[in-house]
């Protein structure tokens, strides 16, 4: 039986992308004049769990977007429900991966989006959207593949933290954690931010920063500092100080309770 033009195209694409030509895609059609000015090939490949696939090319035939939707059975076994890759000049710049309900329940992650630097192809940012709304989402930033910081967002929180930022040294050791509070917490407690300084698991110092309203009611205290001591021979209790905006020690009328 003579191969159709579409099948020949799909076989060629399979060879081009390193796919076994004898396990050819089952083509479902071709769309002309897509958003990139080229063609979009629609297919499925049951043996790889792909129930629906779309490869979109520009007018020069360069791949611009790959989309894969997997069957429920495949997703339940392997975890991935769908994958979308975006390219620029043949280099992947973005990958969006959604997960099955089973995976999301176990790992708590519903979707992961990874961004890559176009010049080098290395990842620069990864966002995880969590399965439970109250967990929010986080974004990890990289420089040449090395993790620099992670930001956690809790948009559903009314009290407590609305955002937590963690920072790492070049070896990946935690060095600082910033906690930002919700507007409601700021109004109630008078604290807008706190910062932990550490060397990995070893705590060094924590600072709290207060609003003008809190300072006026507490002898001008704008900052609280607790210093931690790590003595291998005997424990030393942390020391706590309050400072005004002149860096002078003061005593607040109502000390701020640590959270």
N, C-alpha and C positions, 0 to 999 in steps of 0.2 A: 504494500500500500504506500502510495506516495505521501511523504510528509507535507503537511500544510506549511505555509510561510510562517505562521505563528509558532508552530512546533519547532521549525528550524531555528527561529529567533531564540526560543527558550533554550534549545539545546546549545546554541552558541553562547548564550549568557551563562548557562550552567558550566560550560567548559572554561569560560573567561573567569568565572568566580571560583573555580576549583571544585565544582560539584560534579559527581559522577554522571556522565551523560546518559548512562543506561538506567539511571534512577531519575528520569526526566520529570520535570514539573508537568502537572496536568493543567494546561493553560485554560483559562476561563475567558480570555478576551484581551484586547488591546485598546486603550484609550488614546486618541490623538490630541495634540495641542493641550497638554496639561499646563499647570501653573508655571512650569519651568521652560515652556516652549517646546517640549519634546513629547515622548511617548511614555505611557504607563502600562506596564504588563501586569495582568492579574492572573493569579495561579493558585493552586493548592498542591500540597505534597503530603499525603496521608502518612507515609512511612516516617516522616520527620515531625509529625503532629501538627503540621500547618494546615489549618482549615481554610484560611484565606491569606493570600500574600499579595503585596503590591510593590513593584519596583518602578520608581519614577526616574526618568532621565531628562537631561536638558537637550537642546537642539543639536548639540554635538555628540550626543550619545553617552555623556558622562553621568554616572549614578548620582542622584541628588537625595533620594529618600528610599529607604527600605522599610516596609511595614509587614509584620508577621502577627497573625492572630492564631493561637493554638487551640486545639480541641480541649474540651473539659477534661477528658481522660488524661491527655498529655499534661495539661496544666496541674492537675491534682498530683501527678507523679513527680513532675520536674519543677513545679512551683511557678514557672513563668506563664502568664496568661497572654501577654502581648509584648512585642518589642518594636520600637520605631527608631531607626537610625537616620541621621541627617548628615550630609556630606557637603564639603566645599573644596573644589579642585581635588577630588578623589581622597580627601582626608576627612575622616569622621570627626564632626564637631559636636554632636549631641546624640545621646542614647536615652530613650525613655522606656522603662521596663515596668509593666504592671504584673501583679502577682495574684495567684488564685486565692480563694477564700481560705483554703486549708493552710497555705503558706502564710497568709497574712495573720491568721489566728495564732500560728505557732511562733512566727518571727515578729509579728506586730507591724510589719511594713507592708503597705498597700501598693506603693509606687516608688521607684528610684529613678532619678533623672541625673545623668552624668554629662558634664560639659567638658570639651577637650580644646586645648589650644591649637589653633589652625596651623601655626608655624611648625610645631613640634609633634602634635598628635598626643601629647601628654594630658592627663586629666587635670583640670584646674578647679572644678567645683562639682560636688555631689549633693543632691537634695533627696532626702528621704521623707515621704509623706506617710504618716503612721495610720494604722487601721482604725485606731480609736481616736475620735476627735479631740478628746481632752489631752492626748499626748502631743498634738500639734504636728510640727515637722522640724527637721534640722537641716542645716547646710554646712558641709565641710569644705574648706578652701585648701588648695594645694599650690605649691610652687615647685615646678619641675618634678612633680610626683611626690613631694614631701609635704606632709600635713602641716599646715600653719595654724589654723584655728577652726573651731566648730561653733556654730550658732544654733541654739535651740529656741524655738518660738512656741508659746502657749497661748494662742488667741482666745481660747475659751475660758482662761482663768480670769476670775474677778478679783481674787485676793492672792497674794503671794507673788511669784515670779511671772513676768510676761515674756522675759527673754533671759537666757543664760549663754554667755560667751566663754569658751575655753581656748586658751592659747598654749602653744607648744614650742619647745626649742628645736633646733635642727635635728636632734637625736630622737625626737618624738616624746620627750618628757614634758609632762604638764608643768607650766610655770605660773599661770594666772587664770582665775575664774572670775568673771564679772556677772553679778546678778542684778537685773533690772526689774523693778517692781511695777505692778499694775497701778493705774491712776487711783483706784479705790484704796489700795494699800497705802499709797503715798499720802492720801488725804487723812486716812485713819491713823497711821503710825508715824508719818513725818520722815520716812526714809525713802530716798529715791534710788539708791544704788549701794551695793556692797561688793567688795573685791577681796578674793582670797589670793595670797601669794604663796607659792609652794615650790618644792623641788620634787617632782613626781608625787609620791604619797606623803612626803614630809611637809607638814604645814609650817609656814614661817610667820605669816601675819595676815590679819583681816582688817579691812577698813569699812566703815559705814558712813554714808554721806547724807546729811539731813537737810530738810527744807528750811526756808526762812521762818516759817511759822513755828516749827519745832525749836529752832534756835532761840527765838524770842521768848519762848516759854521755859527755856532750859539754860539760862545763864550764858547765852550766846554760843552754845555748842553746835558746831557745824559738822563735826567729824568725831567718830569713835574709832579707836585703834586697839586691837588686841594682838599682843605679841606672844607667840608660842615658843617654848623651849624644848629642845630635844636633847636630853641628857641620858646617855646609856647607863649611868651609874645609879641615879635616883631621880624620881619625877620632880619637876618644877612646875608649879601652877602658872597658867598664863597670866600676863599682866595687861590690864585694860586702862586706857586713858581717854579723856575727852579733850578736844581742842576747839578754840574759837577761830575766827577767821584771821587772827594774828598769830596763830600757832602757839597760843598760850593755853596751858592746861586749865580746865574749869570743871566744876562739879554740877551736873545737871539736876534739876528738880525732880525729874522722873527719868531714871536711867533707861536706856533702850534695851529691851530684852533681845538676846540673840535668837535668830530664827534658824 
